[in-house]
Amino acid sequence: MSRTAFRAIGLGVLAATIGWPVAAGERLKARVTPSYAQAPANVMVQAFIEPNPLNRAVSVAVDSESFYTSSVAELDGDRAPRTKRLTFSMVPAGSYTVRVTLFGADGERDHCELDLKVW
């Protein structure tokens, strides 16, 4: 394999490891892994946050008709890491809405919702 091919593969692995960055103008993106799982499931939610001095906290809520859990993590404005990972263990079977909310000093700045299916 050529040196150029190795570099291309290395850059691809690096990009995948660093995370899924937000695009210009976007404050927040999120990913839930896995999005389909067998109960009881261990679920990781990654929030990708554009650095901003106004950022104060990120909240993740996992909600269905019969189960609810949530977690809040403080952010240090534009000095906070771009990626925040939260893990939820032993999630029972159900169809869930995962809501990720970014908060500033004056309240909600942005949010996104994802689907999670646990059977």
SVG drawing of the C-alpha trace seen along z (x, -y; Angstrom):
<svg xmlns="http://www.w3.org/2000/svg" viewBox="-47 -36 52 44">
<polyline fill="none" stroke="black" stroke-width="0.4" points="0.0,0.0 1.3,-3.4 2.2,-6.1 -0.6,-8.3 -3.2,-5.5 -1.9,-5.1 -2.3,-8.9 -5.8,-8.8 -6.8,-5.9 -5.1,-7.6 -6.9,-10.9 -10.2,-9.0 -9.6,-7.2 -8.6,-10.4 -11.7,-12.2 -13.9,-9.3 -12.1,-9.3 -12.4,-13.1 -16.2,-13.1 -18.8,-14.5 -18.2,-18.3 -21.0,-20.8 -21.2,-22.7 -20.7,-26.5 -23.7,-28.3 -24.9,-25.2 -24.7,-25.2 -25.5,-21.6 -25.7,-18.1 -26.1,-14.8 -25.7,-11.1 -27.1,-8.1 -25.2,-4.8 -26.6,-2.3 -29.9,-3.6 -31.4,-0.1 -30.5,2.2 -31.6,5.3 -32.8,4.7 -31.4,3.9 -29.3,1.6 -26.2,-0.6 -26.6,-3.7 -24.1,-6.5 -25.3,-9.9 -22.7,-12.3 -23.4,-16.0 -21.3,-18.0 -21.3,-21.6 -20.0,-24.6 -17.7,-26.5 -19.3,-29.7 -18.8,-31.8 -22.5,-31.7 -22.7,-27.9 -23.3,-26.9 -24.8,-23.3 -26.0,-20.4 -28.9,-18.2 -29.7,-14.8 -33.1,-13.2 -34.1,-9.6 -37.9,-9.4 -40.6,-6.8 -44.1,-6.1 -42.8,-3.9 -39.3,-5.1 -37.4,-8.4 -33.9,-9.3 -31.8,-12.4 -28.4,-13.9 -27.0,-17.5 -23.4,-18.4 -21.9,-21.8 -20.0,-23.5 -17.2,-26.1 -18.3,-28.4 -15.9,-28.4 -13.3,-26.5 -15.5,-23.4 -14.7,-20.3 -16.6,-20.2 -17.9,-16.7 -19.7,-15.7 -20.5,-12.0 -23.1,-10.7 -23.8,-7.0 -27.1,-5.5 -27.0,-2.0 -29.7,0.7 -32.3,-1.1 -35.4,1.1 -37.3,2.1 -39.3,-0.7 -39.4,-3.4 -37.6,-6.5 -37.1,-10.1 -33.6,-11.3 -33.6,-15.1 -30.3,-17.0 -30.6,-20.6 -27.9,-23.3 -28.3,-25.9 -26.9,-29.4 -27.2,-31.9 -30.5,-33.1 -32.0,-29.6 -32.2,-27.2 -29.9,-28.0 -30.6,-25.0 -31.9,-21.4 -32.2,-18.3 -34.2,-15.1 -33.2,-11.5 -35.0,-8.2 -33.9,-5.2 -35.5,-1.7 -34.8,0.9 -36.4,4.3"/>
</svg>
